[in-house]
Amino acid sequence: MLTVFALGSNRPKQGPFAVHADDVSTKTGKKTTITFWNAMSGSASTALKQMTADFEKAHPNIEVKLENQGDYSDLQGKLNSTMQNPSNLPTITQAYPQWLYTAVTNGQLVDLKPYFDNSKIGFGSIQRSNIAKPFLEGATIKGKQYGVPFNKSTEVLFYNPDLLKKYGVKVPKTMAQLKQASKEIYEKSNHKVVGAGFDALNNYYVIGMKGYGDSFTSKLNFDSKDSKKVINYYADGVKDGYFQIAGAQKYMYLPFTNGKVAMFVGSSSSEQYIKPTHANYAVAARPSKNNLQQGTDIYMFKNASKAQRTAAFEYMKFLTEPKQQLYWAKTTGYMPVNNQVLKSDSYKNLAGTKVPQILSNSTENMFTMPVVKNSNTAFVQLNQIMQDILTHPNNNRNQLIKQNAQKLKSAWNQ
């Protein structure tokens, strides 16, 4: 039977979309079915199916229907179109928080704090969840905990130790050292090997600007002195040949595994694509003080019944448990969101992966981008802008920056 708690008559009003502690049911019905939209593929899809099967075995009264929507773009598109008819939305979905700003504004998501705080189906409090704080902060929108962190990563430096040894270059620990090492490799190889590149151009810019104390909001001036420093650092390297962008190859691990690039900065999850090539590689912390937490979270929609909400949170909580997190990290290459696992020897000593040993150095100053109106549109536009500038490094750069500053402003203000 579904337990229903009486509403307190003296409870303060918090708006029509608020969820209160006494609204949280601690039981599900005899059989409760929830749907989970996701964009997982490959090893991540395999791991998710296994964890879901384990959850259903432990909770025989709950059925979880995994509904893959394609890649991230497909999932975002499906969410955007379906939010026009909320009754067709799933119980929970994988999503980047920037996708759901409008959904929160329209009152379509469930505030999960009461579920975190519940001592029976939750953790007793958000803090007691043992989920890493930067990940929790990344799953908040308008100051509320709408998401549970899911598949997370951060940027690291992948390098070919054979090439660095061949050209007498040490593993760079700062951006200045990365530039110098890249120059030496390019020159000593007679221009046959490019020093380095960055996978996500918008990540590159946002992390660079964070170093100057600027967050990626509509107030950021793309044409500022500091902004030009960040842009020119990369553009000068592309112009002179010692830096590269992925371009038509889309991902830097491709020229890296082919020996055309000695180093690249990319998502820690990129290791799963490098390993099958049998290329020699090693991993180091991103050569910068700041780093960006990235990846998706799981969010719950208001159309779910009380029983479905309880079942869904039980499922989300299960996915963050240490045993599941270690399996998830081992199988997929994604970071554990659970602090206990992230700092454990079991994770750091996982066989077949080189990322865990250096992640503690990559997460000390990890930050999240603010989720504000049009932030997703602006972030996507930023990637196109950086692509435009870096593809034409010999053009009038100041003019390109001014032109693209207007494009970025338009993306924020649409």
Sequence and secondary structure as in RCSB ss.txt:
>XXXX:A:sequence
MLTVFALGSNRPKQGPFAVHADDVSTKTGKKTTITFWNAMSGSASTALKQMTADFEKAHPNIEVKLENQGDYSDL
QGKLNSTMQNPSNLPTITQAYPQWLYTAVTNGQLVDLKPYFDNSKIGFGSIQRSNIAKPFLEGATIKGKQYGVPF
NKSTEVLFYNPDLLKKYGVKVPKTMAQLKQASKEIYEKSNHKVVGAGFDALNNYYVIGMKGYGDSFTSKLNFDSK
DSKKVINYYADGVKDGYFQIAGAQKYMYLPFTNGKVAMFVGSSSSEQYIKPTHANYAVAARPSKNNLQQGTDIYM
FKNASKAQRTAAFEYMKFLTEPKQQLYWAKTTGYMPVNNQVLKSDSYKNLAGTKVPQILSNSTENMFTMPVVKNS
NTAFVQLNQIMQDILTHPNNNRNQLIKQNAQKLKSAWNQ
>XXXX:A:secstr
        TT     TT   GGG  S   SSEEEEEEE   HHHHHHHHHHHHHHHHH TTEEEEEEE SSHHHH
HHHHHHHTTSGGGS SEEEE GGGGHHHHHTT B   HHHHH TTTS SSSGGG B HHHHHHTEETTEE EEEE
EEE EEEEE HHHHHHTT     SHHHHHHHHHHHHHHTTTSSEEEEES HHHHHHHHHHTTT  SSTT  TTSH
HHHHHHHHHHHHHHHTSEE  GGG STHHHHHTTSEEEEEEEGGGHHHHGGGT   EEEE SSS EE EEEEEEE
BTTS HHHHHHHHHHHHHHTSHHHHHHHHHHH  B SBHHHHTSHHHHT TT SSGGGHHHHSTTEE     TTH
HHHHHHHHHHHHHHHH TTS HHHHHHHHHHHHHHHHH 
